[in-house]
């Protein structure tokens, strides 16, 4: 995350790198022994950064490279298939900002087809059994939704709990909140940095497409991470569960919090970068 953070200063990049490693999502997954998921989580920033580069100027080399790296993430954990969501959002956003470029959408769609062909070839060893025979993916149904349902906080509620990167379904896990009494304050500081980073990014036109993608990803990730735990999002989640291919094979909605963490790190680094720049100017004047 340090290398792909948009902040120019080391402080902004260190913030992104540290937050991406030290957060409730990683803490509880370590306890649960989800090492494969965490390995996929570790390479996700590079994959998203490669997606940014791919959609800015799509070509065959980037398409093949992107397909291979997504395959690596899927090899670590099949649950990292949520990365495909970023691909779709990325295409829509860059298509919107590249309308003035003649032939961009056709070229992007062709190269995106190459990405999916690479994914199909390298992942056929599990895709074919999943489609044509009974597998762990096809055996998961609506009965599992309640088991893996995202958990709420008894005081602050469901949405703040998810936004604060909590909500893992296994309630018997050691909760970091028990040793961090001011956890809600820490969350609001991170959230404030995210908001300020978002405002700072509006002044940087060259970063606007990427920032829009990160914002949309954050919004979608909260909705899907809450899942059936709230009547507000239950309908949306069930539409995905019943009608989007393979989505029902991944019944743990809290995994989408990983994309929310990426958003906090990405935009938060811009805020820290701006603060660092302003402090540097003040020190130079004194």
C-alpha positions as CSV (number, residue, x, y, z in Angstrom):
1,X,0.0,0.0,0.0
2,X,2.9,2.3,0.7
3,X,4.1,2.2,-2.9
4,X,0.6,2.7,-4.5
5,X,-0.6,5.5,-2.2
6,X,-1.3,8.7,-4.1
7,X,0.4,10.9,-1.5
8,X,3.7,12.4,-2.5
9,X,5.2,12.7,0.9
10,X,6.6,9.8,2.9
11,X,4.3,10.6,5.8
12,X,1.2,10.1,3.6
13,X,2.6,6.8,2.3
14,X,3.5,5.6,5.7
15,X,0.0,6.4,6.9
16,X,-1.5,4.3,4.1
17,X,0.9,1.4,4.6
18,X,0.5,1.2,8.4
19,X,-3.3,1.5,8.3
20,X,-3.6,-1.1,5.7
21,X,-1.6,-3.5,7.9
22,X,-2.9,-2.5,11.3
23,X,-6.7,-2.5,11.4
24,X,-9.6,-4.5,12.8
25,X,-10.1,-6.4,9.6
26,X,-6.6,-7.8,9.5
27,X,-6.6,-8.4,13.3
28,X,-9.6,-10.7,13.3
29,X,-8.6,-12.5,10.1
30,X,-5.3,-13.4,11.7
31,X,-7.1,-14.9,14.7
32,X,-9.4,-16.8,12.4
33,X,-6.4,-18.2,10.5
34,X,-7.5,-16.8,7.1
35,X,-4.0,-16.5,5.9
36,X,-4.9,-17.1,2.2
37,X,-7.4,-14.2,2.3
38,X,-4.8,-12.0,3.9
39,X,-2.2,-12.8,1.2
40,X,-4.8,-11.9,-1.4
41,X,-5.5,-8.7,0.6
42,X,-1.8,-7.9,0.6
43,X,-1.5,-8.0,-3.2
44,X,-4.9,-6.2,-3.8
45,X,-3.4,-2.6,-3.7
46,X,-0.9,-3.5,-6.6
47,X,-3.8,-5.1,-8.5
48,X,-6.0,-2.0,-8.1
49,X,-3.1,0.3,-9.1
50,X,-2.5,-1.9,-12.2
51,X,-6.2,-1.5,-13.0
52,X,-5.9,2.3,-12.8
53,X,-3.0,2.1,-15.2
54,X,-4.8,-0.3,-17.5
55,X,-8.0,1.8,-17.8
56,X,-6.0,5.0,-18.3
57,X,-4.3,3.5,-21.4
58,X,-5.5,-0.1,-22.1
59,X,-3.2,-2.4,-24.1
60,X,-2.5,-6.1,-24.5
61,X,0.5,-6.2,-22.2
62,X,-1.3,-4.6,-19.3
63,X,-4.4,-6.8,-19.9
64,X,-2.3,-10.0,-19.7
65,X,-0.4,-8.7,-16.6
66,X,-3.7,-7.8,-14.9
67,X,-5.3,-11.1,-15.6
68,X,-2.2,-12.9,-14.2
69,X,-2.2,-10.8,-11.0
70,X,-5.9,-11.3,-10.4
71,X,-5.3,-15.0,-10.8
72,X,-2.5,-14.8,-8.1
73,X,-5.0,-13.2,-5.7
74,X,-7.6,-15.9,-6.5
75,X,-5.0,-18.6,-6.0
76,X,-4.3,-17.2,-2.5
77,X,-8.1,-17.0,-1.8
78,X,-11.0,-17.6,-4.1
79,X,-12.9,-15.1,-1.9
80,X,-10.9,-12.3,-3.4
81,X,-13.1,-12.5,-6.5
82,X,-14.5,-9.2,-5.3
83,X,-11.6,-7.6,-7.2
84,X,-13.7,-8.1,-10.3
85,X,-16.1,-5.5,-8.9
86,X,-13.3,-3.0,-9.1
87,X,-12.8,-3.9,-12.8
88,X,-16.4,-3.1,-13.6
89,X,-16.5,0.2,-11.7
90,X,-13.1,1.1,-13.2
91,X,-14.4,0.6,-16.7
92,X,-17.5,2.7,-16.1
93,X,-15.6,5.6,-14.5
94,X,-12.8,5.7,-17.1
95,X,-15.3,5.4,-19.9
96,X,-17.1,8.4,-18.5
97,X,-13.9,10.5,-18.2
98,X,-12.6,9.3,-21.6
99,X,-15.6,10.0,-23.8
100,X,-13.6,12.6,-25.7
101,X,-11.0,10.0,-26.7
102,X,-12.2,8.5,-29.9
103,X,-12.5,4.7,-29.8
104,X,-11.5,4.5,-26.1
105,X,-14.6,2.4,-25.0
106,X,-14.2,-0.1,-27.8
107,X,-10.5,-0.5,-27.1
108,X,-11.1,-0.8,-23.3
109,X,-13.7,-3.5,-23.9
110,X,-11.5,-5.5,-26.2
111,X,-8.6,-5.4,-23.7
112,X,-11.0,-6.2,-20.8
113,X,-12.0,-9.3,-22.8
114,X,-8.4,-10.3,-22.9
115,X,-8.3,-10.0,-19.1
116,X,-11.2,-12.3,-18.7
117,X,-9.8,-14.8,-21.2
118,X,-6.6,-14.9,-19.2
119,X,-8.6,-15.4,-16.0
120,X,-10.7,-18.1,-17.7
121,X,-7.6,-20.0,-18.9
122,X,-5.7,-19.9,-15.6
123,X,-8.7,-20.5,-13.4
124,X,-10.4,-23.2,-15.4
125,X,-9.1,-25.8,-12.9
126,X,-11.7,-24.6,-10.4
127,X,-14.2,-22.9,-12.6
128,X,-15.1,-26.0,-14.6
129,X,-15.9,-28.1,-11.5
130,X,-17.8,-25.2,-10.0
131,X,-20.0,-24.9,-13.1
132,X,-20.5,-28.6,-14.1
133,X,-20.4,-30.5,-10.8
134,X,-21.3,-30.2,-7.1
135,X,-18.7,-28.2,-5.3
136,X,-18.3,-26.1,-2.2
137,X,-19.4,-23.0,-4.1
138,X,-22.6,-24.6,-5.5
139,X,-23.6,-26.1,-2.2
140,X,-23.8,-22.8,-0.4
141,X,-27.4,-21.5,-0.4
142,X,-29.6,-19.0,1.5
143,X,-29.4,-21.1,4.7
144,X,-25.8,-19.9,5.1
145,X,-26.7,-16.2,4.9
146,X,-27.7,-16.0,8.6
147,X,-24.6,-17.9,9.7
148,X,-22.1,-15.5,8.1
149,X,-24.2,-12.4,8.8
150,X,-22.2,-9.3,9.6
151,X,-22.4,-8.4,13.4
152,X,-23.5,-5.1,14.9
153,X,-22.1,-3.1,17.8
154,X,-24.5,-3.0,20.8
155,X,-24.0,0.7,21.3
156,X,-23.0,2.3,18.0
157,X,-25.0,0.1,15.7
158,X,-24.4,-1.8,12.5
159,X,-23.3,0.7,10.0
160,X,-20.8,2.5,12.2
161,X,-19.4,-0.9,13.2
162,X,-18.8,-1.9,9.6
163,X,-17.5,1.6,8.7
164,X,-15.0,1.2,11.6
165,X,-13.8,-2.1,9.9
166,X,-15.5,-4.4,12.4
167,X,-18.4,-6.8,12.1
168,X,-16.8,-10.2,11.6
169,X,-19.4,-13.0,11.9
170,X,-17.4,-15.2,14.4
171,X,-18.4,-13.6,17.7
172,X,-16.1,-15.8,19.7
173,X,-13.0,-14.1,18.4
174,X,-11.1,-11.8,20.7
175,X,-12.4,-8.3,20.0
176,X,-9.9,-5.5,19.7
177,X,-12.5,-3.1,21.1
178,X,-12.0,-4.7,24.6
179,X,-8.4,-3.4,24.7
180,X,-8.9,-0.2,22.8
181,X,-11.6,1.7,24.8
182,X,-11.2,4.7,22.4
183,X,-11.7,2.7,19.3
184,X,-14.6,4.9,18.1
185,X,-12.4,8.0,18.4
186,X,-9.7,6.3,16.3
187,X,-12.4,5.5,13.7
188,X,-13.6,9.0,13.5
189,X,-10.1,10.3,13.1
190,X,-9.5,7.9,10.2
191,X,-12.9,8.9,8.7
192,X,-12.1,12.6,9.1
193,X,-8.8,12.0,7.2
194,X,-10.8,10.2,4.5
195,X,-13.2,13.1,4.1
196,X,-10.4,15.7,4.0
197,X,-8.5,13.6,1.5
198,X,-11.6,13.4,-0.6
199,X,-11.9,17.2,-0.6
200,X,-8.2,17.6,-1.4
201,X,-8.5,15.2,-4.3
202,X,-11.2,17.4,-5.9
203,X,-8.5,20.0,-6.7
204,X,-6.3,17.4,-8.5
205,X,-7.9,16.8,-11.9
206,X,-5.3,14.2,-12.9
207,X,-6.4,12.0,-10.0
208,X,-10.2,12.5,-10.3
209,X,-11.0,9.2,-12.2
210,X,-9.1,7.2,-9.6
211,X,-10.7,9.0,-6.7
212,X,-14.2,8.5,-8.1
213,X,-13.5,4.8,-8.4
214,X,-12.2,4.7,-4.8
215,X,-15.3,6.6,-3.6
216,X,-17.7,4.3,-5.5
217,X,-15.9,1.2,-4.2
218,X,-16.2,2.5,-0.6
219,X,-20.0,3.0,-1.0
220,X,-20.6,-0.4,-2.6
221,X,-18.3,-2.2,-0.1
222,X,-20.3,-0.8,2.9
223,X,-23.6,-1.8,1.3
224,X,-22.4,-5.4,0.5
225,X,-20.5,-5.7,3.8
226,X,-23.6,-5.0,5.8
227,X,-25.6,-7.4,3.6
228,X,-28.7,-9.0,5.1
229,X,-27.9,-7.6,8.6
230,X,-29.9,-4.5,7.8
231,X,-33.3,-4.1,6.0
232,X,-31.8,-1.1,4.2
233,X,-29.2,-3.3,2.3
234,X,-30.8,-6.7,2.6
235,X,-32.7,-6.4,-0.7
236,X,-29.6,-5.4,-2.7
237,X,-27.5,-8.2,-1.2
238,X,-30.1,-10.8,-1.9
239,X,-30.3,-9.7,-5.6
240,X,-26.6,-10.2,-5.9
241,X,-26.8,-13.5,-4.0
242,X,-29.5,-15.0,-6.1
243,X,-28.8,-13.5,-9.5
244,X,-25.1,-12.7,-9.9
245,X,-23.0,-15.7,-10.9
246,X,-20.8,-17.2,-8.2
247,X,-21.8,-14.5,-5.7
248,X,-23.7,-17.1,-3.7
249,X,-20.5,-19.1,-3.3
250,X,-19.0,-16.3,-1.1
251,X,-21.5,-15.9,1.7
252,X,-19.3,-13.9,4.1
253,X,-20.2,-10.2,3.3
254,X,-17.7,-8.8,5.8
255,X,-14.9,-9.6,3.3
256,X,-16.0,-6.5,1.4
257,X,-14.6,-4.4,4.3
258,X,-11.2,-5.0,2.7
259,X,-12.1,-2.6,-0.1
260,X,-13.3,-0.1,2.4
261,X,-9.9,-0.3,4.2
262,X,-8.2,0.4,0.8
263,X,-10.4,3.5,0.4
264,X,-9.5,4.8,3.8
265,X,-5.7,4.3,3.1
266,X,-5.9,5.8,-0.4
267,X,-7.8,9.0,0.4
268,X,-6.4,9.3,3.9
269,X,-2.9,9.5,2.5
270,X,-3.9,12.5,0.5
271,X,-5.0,14.3,3.7
272,X,-1.8,13.4,5.5
273,X,0.2,14.5,2.5
274,X,-1.6,17.9,2.5
275,X,-1.0,18.4,6.2
276,X,2.7,17.5,5.7
277,X,3.0,20.0,2.9
278,X,1.3,22.8,4.9
279,X,3.6,22.1,7.9
280,X,6.6,22.2,5.7
281,X,5.6,25.6,4.4
282,X,5.0,27.0,7.9
283,X,8.4,25.7,9.0
284,X,10.1,27.2,6.0
285,X,8.6,30.6,6.8
286,X,9.7,30.6,10.4
